[in-house]
Amino acid sequence: MFDFFKDHAPPLIGVDISSTTVKMVELADDGKGAYRLERYAIAPLPRDAVVDGNIASLEHVSETIRRAWKLMGTREKNIALALPAAAVISKKVNMLAGLSEMEMELQVEAEANQYIPFSLDEVNIDFQILDTVPNNPQNVEVLIAASKKERIEDRIAVAEEAGLKAVVMDVETYATEAAYSLAASQLPNAGSDQTVMIVDVGAQMMHINVLHDNQSVYTREQPFGGNQLTQEVIRRYGLSPEEAEIAKRKGGLPDNYDAEVLQPFVQSLAMEIARAAQLFTNSTQFGIDHIMLAGGCASIAGADEAVGARTQLHTVTANPFANIALAKHINATQLAADAPSLMIACGLAMRRFDA
């Protein structure tokens, strides 16, 4: 039952399976106690291979993973995967410090019985000790995470079908937070004593994670993403979904695309983020100091400026690799464009270095 988190992972690759792509990141030690980006790859998924975070086509997803792994040019076959936050029930509880592992497992199981709405036989549960409870050193804060076994087994199956071995199963939210620890170098004082709203805009969903003093205090998802831009390209220019995705990435659309299609989408994106920021500030005691854009849509030229103008908040585009060493073969210009969409894969790759 207790196999959701792992304290230490062997050398591995972080693999992010989104609704439109498979992204891989491999990190290494630069010899000075810091990270080096060794290699990365992004491979597009066939349409509807992954739907609402669920793997709908094992064959297509495993083939895409295999293709991305070959693009990486690595020999490493151990990988870390993540589940969407919506597929995981998580809860933080306080427990007495100094409990044995067996005593803690029994208490975790008792806690899980109270808040998991289905039989424990149907789920995988694990826990991780976070820290001593402030003002109460006799207690520790423990994160409990649970997910239905079938969600985990589907991801393990596509990895195995691709010839790889899943040795870590994480949660996308936690992987993003891990990568943020690198991307925070883009912010004043690395985000310490400040409130940062990370907005990961994918194809279908906008994932919001607000950190105060580098600790998560708020998460939310809302339906908005790059698919809306894709659908408008399809409607306006008569392209297939596959052609529209390629045209978005590589160009070749008519001259009116930027003014009549892309910029209205960017403004809609900025408005959605402004609403999310307002909702957060209205429902908590925090104000927002910075917004960090991640996900594929964050790479759209001018998106950060539009969000900053709409929200009147300092806005940056996430780049967890901005201040780490790069292997010689990596194209820094291309990486800067790809980096916002690699946050989850980067955070998963960091599990290699967990103590």
N, C-alpha and C positions, 0 to 999 in steps of 0.2 A: 504493500500500500504506500509506503513512504519512499517514493522514488521520483518525485516531481522536480525538486531542486537537487543539485549536487554541490558539495563543498569544494571540490577540486576537479578540474577537467583536464584530460590529456590534450596535447596539441590538436587543434580543431579549426574548422571553418564555420563562421557564422552564416546561416542560410535563412533568408527572409522570403517566405512564400506569400506574396500579396495576391490581389485579384487579377493583376495584369502581368506581373513579372516575377521571376525568381532572381534574387540578388544575393551574391556571395562576397564575403570579405574574409581575408586571412591576414592576421596580424602576427608580428614577430617581436622579439626583444631586440632593441637596437644596440645592446651591449652596454648601455649606460643606465639601465633601469627604466627606460621609457619605451614606448611603442614605436614600431615601424610598420607602415602599410606595405605588406609584401605583395599582395595582388588582390584584384577584385574582378567581378564579372556581373553583367546584367543580361538576362535572357528573357524575351517576351513569352508570355503564356498564351495558348490558344484561347479564344473567346469562350467564356463560361466554364473553363476548366476548374476555376475556383469561384464559388458563389457564396456571398455573405460569410466569408471566412471558412467555408466548408469545402473540402476537396471533392469536386463533383466527378472528375475524371482522373483516376489514379494513373492511367496510361499516359495521358498528356502531361500531367504534372511531373511524373518521374522522368519522362523523356526530356522535359525542359531542365530539370535539375541535372540530368546527365550532360546536357549540352552546355549548361553554365559551368559545370565542373571541368569539362574539357577546355572551355575558353580560359579558365583560370590557369591551366598548365601546371597544376600541383599534383603531388603524389599523396597528399593528406586525404584520408577518407573518413575521419571522425568529424562529425558535424554537430552544431548546436542549432536547434529549431525553436520556434516560439509559437504559442497559441494566441489568437486574438483575445483581447481583454474581455470581450463579450462571452467567450467560451469558458471563462474562469471565474469561480467564486472565490474571493479573497477576503480575509478578515484579519485585523491585528488584535491580538489579545495579550494580556499581561499574565505572566506566570512567575512562580518563585524561581529565583536564580539558584543554580546548584542542583537542579533536578537531574537525575540520571537520564540517559537517552530513552530507556524503557519507560520511566515515569512520565517523561514529556510526551512520548508517543501516545500513551494511554490518555493523557489529558487532552492532547490534540484531537484524538478520536472522539472524546466526550464533547468537546467544543463543536466539532464538525457535525455531530448528531443534532445539534440545536439549530443550525442555520442552513444545512444543505437540504434542499427540498426533494431529494430522492435517495434511494437506498445507497448506503456506503459501498455495497458490492458493485455498484455501477460506476464508481468514480476512482480516480487516483488522487491521493491526498499527500501533501508534503508540507513541511514547515521549515522556517529559517529564523534563527534568533537574530534580531536586528540590533538591539542596544539595551543598555540599562534604562529603566524608566526614570525620567527626570524627577528629582526630589524623592525618589524611593529606590535606593540602590539594592534593596532586597529582591526587587522584581526585575524581570527582563521583558521587553516587548518582543512578541513572536508573531511572525507573519505566517498565516495558514492559507494555503491555496489548494483548490480542488477543481477538477474538471472531469467530465464524463470520459470514460476510458476510450470510447470510440473516436473521440476527437484526437486523442493522443495517438491511438493505434493507426489512424489514417495517415498521419504525418510520418510515423515510423515506417509504415509500409511503403510510401513513395520513396523514402530515402533508401530502403533496402532494395527496391526495384531498380533504383538508379546505381546500385553497387556501392552505396555509402552506408555509414553506421551512425545513427543518431545516439549520442551519448549524453546530451543535455536537452531537456525540454523546459523552456523558460516561458515568460509571458511578454508579449510585445511591449506593454507599458514599462515593464522593468528593464527591458533591453534598451528602450529609448532613454530611460533615466541614466543607464550606464554610459551610453554614448554622449549624453549631455555633459557628463563629467569632463569630457574632452572638449566638446563644443563650447562649454562655458568660458573657455579662455578668450572667446570673442567679446565677452561682456566686461564691463568695469568690475574690478575686484573679483573676477571669475564668478560673478553671481552671488557672492556671499552677502548676507544681510539684505538681500533684495528679493523681489517677487517676479518670477519669470514665467510667462505663459508660452509653453511649447505647443505649437499648432502643426500637426502632421496632416497634410492634405493629400489623401490618396485618390484613387480612382472613384470610389463610391462614398467614402466617409471622411469626415474631418474629426481627428482625434485630438482632444485637448487635455494637456497635463500641466497643471500649474504647480510650480515649486517655489516655496518660500525658504530662503536660506538653504537652498539645495535639497530641501525635503519636500516630497509631494504632499500637497494639501487639498487637491481637487482634480478630479478627472471627469471627462464628459465626452460623448460622441454625438455627432449630429450629421444627418445625411446631406453631404455636399462634397463634390469632388470633380476630378478631371473628366469623368464620363460625361458631365454636362457640356463641357467644351467639345468633346468628341462627337456627341449627338448633334450639336449645332453644326459642326463641320460636315457630318454626314448629310444633314437636312439641306444645308445651303449649297453644297458642292456636288451632291449625288455620288459620294464615295462609299465604298464598303467600310465596315468597321475597321478592318485590318488596314485598308488604305488610309483611312483617317488618322489612325494612330501613327503610322509611318510619316504621314505628311506633317503632323504636329511636331514630331521629333526632328525631322530632317528638312522641313521646308518644302517649297514648291507649290504652295497654295497661291491663289490669285492676290493681286495687289491690295484688294479691299479687306483681306483677312484680318490684318492687324487692327485697323480702325473699327471695322464693323462686327468682328467676331471675338478676337482675342481681348481687346481692351474692355468691352462690356463684361466679359467673363472675369477679368481681373478686378473690375469694380464690384462685381457681385461677390467675389471671394473676399475682398476687403470689407464689404458690408457684413457678410456672415461672421467674419472674425470680430468685427466691432461689436456685433450683437452678443457674441459669446463672451467677449471681455466685459461688456456691460452687465450681463447676467451674473458673471463671477463676482464683480465688485458689489453688485446689489445684494448678493446672497452670502457674502463673507465679510470679515473685518479687514481684508487685505485690499490694497491698491496694487496695480500692476506697474512695474518699473520698465520691463522690457518684454517684447514679443520675439520669439524665435520661430521662424518658419522652417518646416521640414516636409518631407514627402516630395513626390514628383512635381506637384504644382508650384513648389517653392522655387523651382529653377526658372520659372517664366520671367523673362526680363521685365523689370519694373514692378514685380509683385510686392517686394519689400517696401518700395517707396509708396505704393498705393495703400498698403496696409498702414504704414506709418502716418500717412496723410489723413486717412479716415479715422484712425484711433487716437491720433496725436500722441503716440507712444513710440519710443525708440524701437525699431524693428530691424532684426538681422536675419540673414539666411544661414541656416545651420551648416556648419562644416566641421565635423569631428576630427578631420585630418589636417586642419589649418596649421597646427603647431607640432605635428609629429613628422618623423622622417618618412620619406617615400623611397621605395625601391627604385632603382635607376630606370627601369623600363616603363614606369607609370607616367602617363601624360598628365601633367599638373593642370593644364587648362581643361581637359576633358573631365578630370576628377572634380574640379570645382563645380562643374555643371551637374555631375552625378551625385556629389556628396550629400545633398539634402535628402535624397531618397535612400541613402545607405545607412541611416541612423540605426535602424533595428538590426541590420546585419552586422554593423560595427559593434553594437552593444553585445550581441551574441558572441562575436569573435573574442571579445574581452573576457569571456568566461574561461578562456584558456589560462588566464593569469590569476584566477581566483585563488586565494590562499586557503 
